[in-house]
Amino acid sequence: MSPNARDSANPILRRLPLIGIAIAALLGFWLLRDYLSFDALRQNRETLIAFRDANYLLCVLGFIGAYAAIVAFSLPGATIATLTGGFLFASFPQAFPVLPGAIYNVTGATLGAVALFLAARWGLGDTLARKMDTGEGVVKRIKDGIDENQWSMLFLIRLVPAVPFFVANLVPALVGVPLFRFAVSTFFGIMPGAVVYTSVGAGLSQVFDRGETPDLGIIFEPAILLPILGLCLLAALPIVLKAVRGKKGV
């Protein structure tokens, strides 16, 4: 059966993963918003620490799985999950306190992003990508532009803080980006932001003791934002050079 025939024969079946994600997102926002919160983390911190100390490997696997589910089903609380990763795992080992939590955060987020990417591509991406390939005009030019600069564009949408994580997961699926490129650019592209928020989570014990809330706007402080913007410029450099060379060749 050809791809077009398969699409027309099973339109609902192909969209079931996306429908399930949409339903889970709505239910999660309604039912879990009070549990995936900073106050919930504050109230359960002793229980979480005790469980981690008694079952470290199980805690790591459970945390990564929970983080992946939060991202895959677009549930509220991804930022809280990142803080939790820093809070729970920042003390192992002492020499690099942020490293383990950052790795677990990035791994969970990447797995969840890949699941959402595959669901979107299965339901809509293949069909839209083929239509864009065979189309004309502006839509075709947009698709060709993305194809010519995929690595740079994928890293850019991950590094720019203003691009919502949910959008950065869906758009590549809808324009036919290969899974390998999506996974690699996601894993490495979200690292800078993940390290920042993991470091905030690593200091939550002191924040809890003072009765305060963490400063989530820290990523927009010049000392942190400027290096991230520098990475954005590096990611955009191939696009700029290609555009300049193209104009010279005209």
For each residue, the residues with C-beta under 8 A, 3 or more apart:
1: 5 6 9
2: 5 6
3: 6 7 126 130
4: 7 8 130
5: 1 2 8 9
6: 1 2 3 9 10
7: 3 4 10 11 14 126 127
8: 4 5 11
9: 1 5 6
10: 6 7 13 14
11: 7 8 14 15
12: 15 16
13: 10 16
14: 7 10 11 122 123
15: 11 12 18 19 123 124
16: 12 13 19 20 123
17: 20 21 118 119 122 123
18: 15 21 22 119 120 123 124
19: 15 16 22 23
20: 16 17 23 24 119
21: 17 18 24 25 72 73 74 116 119
22: 18 19 25 26
23: 19 20 26 27
24: 20 21 27 28 73 74 75
25: 21 22 28 29 73 74 75
26: 22 23 29 30
27: 23 24 30 31
28: 24 25 31 32 33 73 74 75 76
29: 25 26 32 33 75 76
30: 26 27 33
31: 27 28
32: 28 29 35 36 75 76 77
33: 28 29 30 36 37 76 77
34: 37 40
35: 32 40 77
36: 32 33 40 70 75 76 77 80 81
37: 33 34 40 41 77 80
38: 41 42 80 83 213 214
39: 42 43
40: 34 35 36 37 43 44 80
41: 37 38 44 45 48 80 83 84 87 204
42: 38 39 45 208
43: 39 40
44: 40 41 47 48
45: 41 42 48 49 87 204 205 208
46: 49 50
47: 44 50 51
48: 41 44 45 51 52 84 87 88
49: 45 46 52 53 88
50: 46 47 53 54
51: 47 48 54 55 59
52: 48 49 55 56 59 88 89
53: 49 50 56
54: 50 51
55: 51 52 58 59
56: 52 53 59 60 92
57: 60 61
58: 55 61 62
59: 51 52 55 56 62 63 88
60: 56 57 63 64 89 104
61: 57 58 64 65
62: 58 59 65 66
63: 59 60 66 67 81 84 85 88 89 104 108
64: 60 61 67 68 104 107 108 111
65: 61 62 68 69 108
66: 62 63 69 70 81 108
67: 63 64 70 71 78 81 82 85 104 105 108 109 111 112
68: 64 65 71 72 108 109 111 112 115
69: 65 66 72 73 75 112
70: 36 66 67 73 75 77 78 81 108 112
71: 67 68 74 78 108 109 111 112 113 115 116 165 169
72: 21 68 69 111 112 113 115 116 119
73: 21 24 25 28 69 70
74: 21 24 25 28 71 116 166
75: 24 25 28 29 32 36 69 70 78
76: 28 29 32 33 36
77: 32 33 35 36 37 70 80 81
78: 67 70 71 75 81 82 109 165
79: 82 83 197 216
80: 36 37 38 40 41 77 83 84
81: 36 63 66 67 70 77 78 84 85 105 108
82: 67 78 79 85 86 105 109 194 197 198 201
83: 38 41 79 80 86 87 197 198 200 201 204 214
84: 41 48 63 80 81 87 88 201
85: 63 67 81 82 88 89 101 102 104 105 108 198 201
86: 82 83 89 90 98 101 102 105 197 198 199 200 201 202 203 204
87: 41 45 48 83 84 90 101 201 202 204 205
88: 48 49 52 59 63 84 85 101
89: 52 60 63 85 86 92 100 101 104
90: 86 87 97 98 100 101 198 201 202
91: 94 97
92: 56 89 100
93: 96 97 100
94: 91 97
95:
96: 93 99 100
97: 90 91 93 94 202
98: 86 90 101 102 195 198 199 202
99: 96 102 103
100: 89 90 92 93 96 103 104
101: 85 86 87 88 89 90 98 104 105 198 201 202
102: 85 86 98 99 105 106 191 194 195 198
103: 99 100 106 107
104: 60 63 64 67 85 89 100 101 107 108
105: 67 81 82 85 86 101 102 108 109 194 197 198
106: 102 103 109 110 187 190 191 194
107: 64 103 104 110 111 187
108: 63 64 65 66 67 68 70 71 81 85 104 105 111 112
109: 67 68 71 78 82 105 106 112 113 165 186 190 194
110: 106 107 113 114 183 186 187 190
111: 64 67 68 71 72 107 108 114 115
112: 67 68 69 70 71 72 108 109 115 116
113: 71 72 109 110 116 117 165 168 169 182 183 186
114: 110 111 117 118 179 182 183 186
115: 68 71 72 111 112 118 119
116: 21 71 72 74 112 113 119 120 166 169 170 173
117: 113 114 120 121 169 170 172 173 179 182
118: 17 114 115 121 122 173 179
119: 17 18 20 21 72 115 116 122 123
120: 18 116 117 123 124 125 169 170 173 174
121: 117 118 124 125 126 173 174 176
122: 14 17 118 119 125 126
123: 14 15 16 17 18 119 120
124: 15 18 120 121 127 128 173 174
125: 120 121 122 128 129 173 174 175 176
126: 3 7 121 122 129 130 176
127: 7 124 130 131
128: 124 125 131 132 174 175 176
129: 125 126 132 133 143 174 175 176
130: 3 4 126 127 133 134
131: 127 128 134 135
132: 128 129 135 139 140 142 143 175 176
133: 129 130 140 143 176
134: 130 131
135: 131 132 139 140 143
136: 139 140
137: 140 141
138: 141 142
139: 132 135 136 142 143
140: 132 133 135 136 137 143 144
141: 137 138 144 145
142: 132 138 139 145 146
143: 129 132 133 135 139 140 146 147 175 176
144: 140 141 147 148
145: 141 142 148 149
146: 142 143 149 150 153 175 177
147: 143 144 150 175 176
148: 144 145 242
149: 145 146 152 153 238 239 242
150: 146 147 153 154 177 181
151: 154 155 181 185 238
152: 149 155 156 235 236 237 238 239
153: 146 149 150 156 157 239
154: 150 151 157 158 172 177 181 182 185 186 189
155: 151 152 158 159 185 188 189 231 235
156: 152 153 159 160 232 235 236
157: 153 154 160 163 167 168 171 172 189
158: 154 155 163 168 185 186 189 190
159: 155 156 189 192 193 228 231 232 235
160: 156 157 163 232
161: 193 219 220 225 228
162:
163: 157 158 160 167 168
164: 167 168
165: 71 78 109 113 168 169 190
166: 74 116 169 170
167: 157 163 164 170 171
168: 113 157 158 163 164 165 171 172 186
169: 71 113 116 117 120 165 166 172 173 186
170: 116 117 120 166 167 173 174
171: 157 167 168 174 175
172: 117 154 157 168 169 175 177 181 182
173: 116 117 118 120 121 124 125 169 170 177 182
174: 120 121 124 125 128 129 170 171
175: 125 128 129 132 143 146 147 171 172
176: 121 125 126 128 129 132 133 143 147
177: 146 150 154 172 173 181 182
178: 181 182
179: 114 117 118 182 183
180: 183 184
181: 150 151 154 172 177 178 184 185
182: 113 114 117 154 172 173 177 178 179 185 186
183: 110 113 114 179 180 186 187
184: 180 181 187 188
185: 151 154 155 158 181 182 188 189
186: 109 110 113 114 154 158 168 169 182 183 189 190
187: 106 107 110 183 184 190 191
188: 155 184 185 191
189: 154 155 157 158 159 185 186
190: 106 109 110 158 165 186 187 193 194
191: 102 106 187 188 194 195
192: 159 195 196 227 228 231
193: 159 161 190 196 197 219 228
194: 82 102 105 106 109 190 191 197 198
195: 98 102 191 192 198 199
196: 192 193 199 200 218 219 224
197: 79 82 83 86 105 193 194 200 201 216 219
198: 82 83 85 86 90 98 101 102 105 194 195 201 202
199: 86 98 195 196 202 203
200: 83 86 196 197 203 204 214 215 216 218
201: 82 83 84 85 86 87 90 101 197 198 204 214
202: 86 87 90 97 98 101 198 199
203: 86 199 200 206 207 214
204: 41 45 83 86 87 200 201 207 208 214
205: 45 87 208 209
206: 203 209 210
207: 203 204 210 212 213 214
208: 42 45 204 205 211
209: 205 206
210: 206 207
211: 208
212: 207
213: 38 207
214: 38 83 200 201 203 204 207
215: 200 218
216: 79 197 200 219
217: 220 221
218: 196 200 215 221 224
219: 161 193 196 197 216 224 225 228
220: 161 217 224 225
221: 217 218 224 225
222: 225 226
223: 226 227
224: 196 218 219 220 221 227 228
225: 161 219 220 221 222 228 229
226: 222 223 229 230
227: 192 223 224 230 231
228: 159 161 192 193 219 224 225 231 232
229: 225 226 232 233
230: 226 227 233 234
231: 155 159 192 227 228 234 235
232: 156 159 160 228 229 235 236
233: 229 230 236 237
234: 230 231 237
235: 152 155 156 159 231 232 238
236: 152 156 232 233 239 240
237: 152 233 234 240 241
238: 149 151 152 235 241 242
239: 149 152 153 236 242 243
240: 236 237 243 244
241: 237 238 244 245
242: 148 149 238 239 245 246
243: 239 240 246 247
244: 240 241 247 248
245: 241 242 248 249
246: 242 243 249 250
247: 243 244 250
248: 244 245
249: 245 246
250: 246 247
